[in-house]
């Protein structure tokens, strides 16, 4: 019995007792993020290992001597205290183990990866995982990462997308330096290798129609049938491919296919097409030079080889394409043979990450463009005010594995809060104002009260907050008939104003409809700045005379269910759009100091949430976007069922 107790004690994390057996995924993730970011790296690693030892493969390594390998801050939390410096905690995973093995064995002298987006849309948070993994490993091991555009389909590619992708990757905190490439840079070599495959009898020109090709290909349960054009001679195939290249054949009349195995259980190996005709599709990079364009699978594997990629990291949706990837490398004279490794993609609840669905939302006007702050696109998150650090921390906390899973959006929101809490200055803002007249204060007198810009960081300094006779408070901070444990303002009740005085509500003024429009209060002299008598409630406020007026956009989740479209037979995700995903409040009152801030600045509206000045905001029309809310303890009390 004592031995069992000791074993349990050794594996238990040093957490408050109420959290030691926490089975709520969101709560456990919050604890992991807090422990990782605020220095308790060892305990965070233990908690991860306790949560999913098989998937994440967390390794806790005690370093007592020697120089350990540097670990990227993108992928692992570094020890932040002297006591933890002797214990290095490395969040390992199967990809990292493969890279370590390749380096230790001398197979590779350095690690070379790539991030290969298709320039046919904007990047979203799902792409952020791939970005962090590919750039993060080369940062850790001192390698190189290519920023490569797989621009093999000119009909869907636009310069707008190319520029936006580069901005998003740099905003996320990564730089490819001079290693910016395009698949189109190698179009000549792709064509040469295609001719090589024809000469080797491993490729042929097929003249079947698309419908006939689909029929001959077979299904998952039936074998494919050889095309009647599969036996064309090498000379005939070379002549036909030259005609395709010169634009002498109609679009869709022929394709160049690999000659592999029509009976393969893998559909991707049943003589896949590697070239198709597109005579009237000018390319953003090459213009009208080419009338035929390579298919993605063919171009991707060759480009990896041309650029010397050592580890081609992609999501598990390409796992079935790996045999084709390896076949192309084995049957062409490439300078090297990269290794394709798959990891699970990022699936986030309460939103959609399908490029097709995102395009549909934009084109049908359900959102205000790709940069709508409700969108999961990186440009949308940036406009909303989400810090890039929170995205990197979010990706880091998820780990790397092949196991698929759906991540609750609240976990991403926790990452935002943790990143913002330490750096966002505090500001008082009243979104739904209620006038308060301090009857005991002189009409023409203003006092400047001193308030800390951040309660935990004195180095961020202080600010002057004007206090006058007429103030504005949140309408929700007053209740005429309050429930139990309501410590805000009520008739005859007292409350302390943030940085200010203790006030008592003496009179309630209503309009003809019975709506409260004004409170008459008296203040307690000598209680400013927390001095004097103690009261339980503290509320924020703004001087009406000095307040800066602004428009505040309260953004919420774009969908009202975790899996949009899953509960409908037709799978229409648009039926689950949240009608309350945006609330616009006009004429909100803020501290006058916000007028000195610039678009993109982030701050915390005390007791409300984290906000960002919108990119289109001006001095005459201040506009703020809500990034994420604060946890509201009072909401829990209201929602708690009565006994």
ABEGO torsion letter per residue (X at the ends): XAAAAAAAAAABBBBBAAAAABABAAAAAAAAAAAAAAGBAAAAAAAAAAABAAAAGBBBBBBABEBBBBBBAAABBBBABAAAAABBBBBBBAAAAAAAAAAAAGABABBBBBBBBBBAEBBBAAAAAAAAAAAAAAAAAGBBBBBBBBBABAAABBAAAAAAAAAAAAAAGBBAEABBBBAAAAAAAAAAAAAAAAAAGABBBBABBAAAAAAAAEBAABBBBBBAAAABBAAAAAAAAAAAAAGABBBGABBBBBBBBAABABAAABGBBABBBBAABBBAAAEAABABBBBAAAAAAAAAAAAGBABBBBBAAAAAAAAAAAAAAAABBBABBBBBBBBBBBBBBGBBABAAAAAAAAAAGABAEAABAABABAAAAAAAGBBAAAAAAAAAAAEBBABBBBBBAAAAAAAAAAAAAAABBBBBBBABBBBBBBAABBAABBBBBBBBABAABAAAEBBBBBBBABBBBBAAABBABBBBGBABBBBGBBBBBBGBBBBBBABBBBBAAGBBABBBBBBBBGABGGBEBBBABBBBBBBAAABBBBBBBBBBBABABABBGAABAAGBAAAABBAAABBBBBGBBBBAAAAABBBGBBBBBBGAEBBBBBAABBAABBBBBBABBBBBAAAAAAABBBX
